[in-house]
Amino acid sequence: MIDLHLQTKLQKRKNPFGSSRVDHPFQAHNDADNVFSKEFHRIQSTLKDIKQDINHQSKGVVVVGEPGFGKTHLMMRLANSRLKTNRLLFIRQPNNPDAVIYHVYSRILESLIRNIPRINYTQLEYLITNSCTKIFEEIFVEKPHLYLKKSSKKDRDILAEVENGNHLKLLTFLSSNTRAKRELWEHIENRAYLWWVTNYSSAGYAPEILKGIIKFCGYRAIDYRSIIREWLAMNEVPQKYLDKVRIASWNQNIDREEVSLEALKIFGYLSLLDEPLIIVFDQLEGLGREYNQNLLHSFGEAIKEIFTHVPNSLIILNLFPDRWEQFQQEFDDSIVDRISQCQVFLNRPNEEQLKAILNEKSKSINVPIEQLFTPQEIQTILSKKSVRSIINSAADFYNYKIHNIPLPEDLKVEKNGKNQLQGNPNLPNLVSDIKQIKEAVIRISEKLEIESNIETNLESKLYKNGKKSIHQEHQNQTNAYRIITNYLNQQYHELEENYSESQIITSSDDRGKLEKIFESLKIVQPSLKLDFLTLDRKKKIPDHLVIETSTQGYAIGFLYYGGNAFFSRMTNWNELVAKNSHLKFYLYRDARGYQVSGEKSLAELEKFKNLENAEYIVLTKDERIIFELVYQIIVDIQNQDIEVELDEALSIIFKRYSHHSLLKIAYEVTGDI
């Protein structure tokens, strides 16, 4: 029994075991660094090999571990260890087979413009200040014969600021938005352009992208940075905003995949002047599903392109063991050989290490686990399969002992059954009696030709018929409801906090997320058909998905472009509406995007709004968060980050967020789950 004074004291504190998973490497969690220390050292050694390699060839690491064993946690440790020297770039699973490289580039851009924890600068600012310092040194100190440029006062001023190796002084020196400082940043852009065309090429989009990422660092104002961020993401930005930062608009016919690969090359070549990049691919479980065959193939080809064209990078794939086996069968040998130059396997930590993980967690309340839990309770906690489930069990026991919240049924059974038996002095006699009874039952069952374990057989048959005991069913539903609602509350809060952060929102990515959501609904509505629409002569239309049942049909589109790109796609969308009267059309636009402007564009939008089978919806903050939340819980269930059934989660989501326009459609096509 826990001390009453300690219980009262801890009731005011946060549950130290309440957080059991790392969503991305930039989070902060307690870390018992003696766990997986050898595996971590192998990853660090591979990174060192890249730096010391005269050719700086990119290398691959596959981190293989069961769900909840700490793959993403290990990436967090890597981030904490390397963010001050290396750039760590985190990429979740792509969802559009036609835009995998663009997806990789977008997520890398998001990572680069993220502030480094406890430091008021972004990863991109670190990359640019370090590499641009080296560029100036190369042009005017190390290889002046290649450039034939005399140093100006601006060149000397910049070199003087960084001569002692503190490259971040460049940002302090150039932090003001005064005209003089802007001229210095433009000077840096021009010198970087000179370096690029001298060493690489003036062809393609690379020189302009290089100027754009330097320009991003040259502004401190959030609104100016937002303009450049959207431009770097190849989103349509009204010309009046681009004029403010002196950037030309993109050609409407650019190939995003091609431009994205050029941008990735730039980051790789800049890192040669800095430190190797660390590119982490995580949450890849969904790629192996049957309906994602095209996506898996595109992902493999994209990885091959990145290895071929992006130097000086450590490319890490976090995978389940069975998914890694599948990838080896699906990908050709050239891809497998590159991504698995180093294979790191995370096995279950030993008991002492597991206790160390729990004690690391309990440091926040300054109470060791031996003071919180009995030896029997600790053994029950440690009996769970994964590190995550062990931490979750500790959280349940903590809530039980500190807040008197009932234990989940599985922990009750073990606690009340196993532990009572362990304290029973007649245990040896009981074991002997049970053995004799079992032998007698086996002899009888052989004569009667029935299964020896009658109860197990009955339960098995009931389960196969879709029937469980009422008591067990109730307990399972209660536990699932608790897990799902806790997840939704926590994730909604986190998404709400991050809503105003720099994010790359694209219509192609949202269409892919929508497809993922409706693919998952096939478990309750197998007859659901997913498709897309086309027009003659390959006219540009909004990214969209068609959802059909035997009686209903919907076309859901996303259109985040502006200017002429919006007008042409909106016109063609209206044409599709006219030709497909059997479908109900929806068109979504994110509230954070630029407002639709231009007389012709507004006229086409108004035309759509006035059609009987059409509805225009702006994704407000709440609608965006719920959309992301539904997508994320599906991904997390598939990745076994939360241990519940998908249909249970969908049932709760439909009831909880019934006001959401997309979930209304989902409910209509599936009925009550």
PyMOL commands that set and color helices and strands:
alter all, ss='L'
color gray80, all
select helices_A, chain A and resi 4-10+37-52+71-82+100-112+123-142+144-147+153-161+169-173+179-199+206-218+222-232+239-245+256-271+285-288+290-309+321-330+333-339+351-365+369-372+375-382+387-403+409-422+427-448+454-464+470-498+507-523+536-538+563-579+599-609+621-638+646-656+661-670
alter helices_A, ss='H'
color red, helices_A
select strands_A, chain A and resi 59-65+87-91+277-281+313-319+342-346+529-531+543-548+553-558+584-590+614-619
alter strands_A, ss='S'
color yellow, strands_A
deselect
rebuild
show_as cartoon
